[in-house]
Amino acid sequence: MVLEKIAEFASRHNMFARGSALGVAVSGGADSVCLLEALVALRERFELGLRVLHVDHCLRAESKQDAAFVSALADRHGLPFELHVADAGALAESGRENLEQAARRIRLEFFHGRIGAAAVGRVATGHTLSDQAETVLFRLLRGSGTAGLAGILPVTREGLVRPMLAVTSAEARAFLSGRGIEWRDDHTNESREFMRNRIRLELLPLLEQDYNPAIQAQLAQMAGWARDEESYWAAEIPILFSRLAARKGRSWILDVAGVAGLRPAVARRLIRHAIQAAKGDLNQIEFQHVERILALAASLEGHGRVVAAGIDALRSFEWLRISRFEEEQTGRVQIATLPVPGEVALPGAAYRIRTTLVQGYNEGQRLQVLDWEKVSGPLQLRYWLPGDHYQPSGCDKSAKLKQMFQLGRVPLWERRFWPIIEGSQGILWSRRFGPSSAQSPTPDSRSVLLIEEIEENS
């Protein structure tokens, strides 16, 4: 019965490519030993070449005995055996991750490395239906959305497969006991120190006894529903995102009206997609973070900001910028001499300012030129500062740049590195608003200074 469940589940999820090499992750525990025995029994049906993989995390005094036990299992079946040794405790002591996270990362890096080196096509792990139920309940208690409730995936993009998700841990142990096959028990699995262990040892048995004898299967079924929901949205949200978002450097700019007009379920997924696109992952992103960002989009106020869990969401006018949060190391008080001709860049900017002297005046360049004969003294390039004002060409009076930003609907994130050219007469030019009235060229101008903004990646 166990073999047929595993075979059917593996076939339904296209886990095995016929004729391929499959890594089998074996810790020595009952679940992973059952996985190995089942795959040995099924290898001819699926035409598999098996390779046993074992990771020693150096966390237990018995870890060397575990490795020897698994090695003997591989020998008994005539299978190649690979041992990977890494000190998870030492990594955890660095403070970047806890012990469980360090051990998991070690395993995944080893498995992905074997796939990447083409030693195996995929790696099978011994996660069971019981592990799935435990994971779903764990995430439910922590307030996960449907992405988290999808639980342990049968097949990952990186090449991990879980054929044992069709059977419970009790079924795995019964399978081994019925064939007289031994396994190794890890005493740390009995510790109540970890929440996952308490769920497995206390909460799930209580739910089975007093509420629903089939709770494990029901929770696994919930994971399947959630997984199918996520699969649907994984195809739909990128299409919507491409319509409502545009990339700007390392940030994504979203149309506020478009986001605010979505139903909440869709808007939440869109914001999560934007966060992942900007940050690279959704680590530590919680429901309240997404809700606060959605509130920015729905607000009647033109400006607002949410900084949390490594993400920076900034609302300005009808746009919402999602970017990775980075401490601002560069202030705006930066001044550089602007050579004529020549070019210069200020710290923090993604562009250079280039100057060129040309003969005659071209109306099409009116916002990028100064009458060179009306300019005196050396030129300096700097960023806009509060209080800056000048009279642009075509205007009847001087105005503050802050007012120009408001009227021109310049988003807040674009203002920080807004370039200004200054001479002895004051501000001579600024981005978008062009030359000052006094230095603006005319059709009679003979020598004209052309100002160009050159993108750094051009």
ABEGO torsion letter per residue (X at the ends): XAAAAAAAAAAAAGABBBGBBBBBBBAGBAAAAAAAAAAAAAAAAAGBBBBBBBBBAGABAAAAAAAAAAAAAAAAAGBBBBBBBBBAAAAAAAGABBAAAAAAAAAAAAAAAAAAAGABABBBBABBAAAAAAAAAAAAAAGBBAAAAAEBBABBAAGBBBAAAABBAAAAAAAAAAAGBBBBBBAAAABAABAAAAAAAAAAAAAAAAABAAAAAAAAAAAAAAAAAAAAAAAAAAAAAAAABBBBEABBBBBAAAAAABBAAAAAAAAAAAAAAAAGBABGBBAAAAAAAAAAAABABABEBBBBGGBBBBBBEABBBBBBBBBBABBABBBBBBBOBEBBBBBGBABBBBBBBBBEBBAAAAAABBBAAABBEBBBBBBBBBGBBBBBBGBABBBBAAAAAAAAGBBAAAAAABBBBBBAAEBABBBGAEBBAAABBBAABABBBBBBBBBAAX
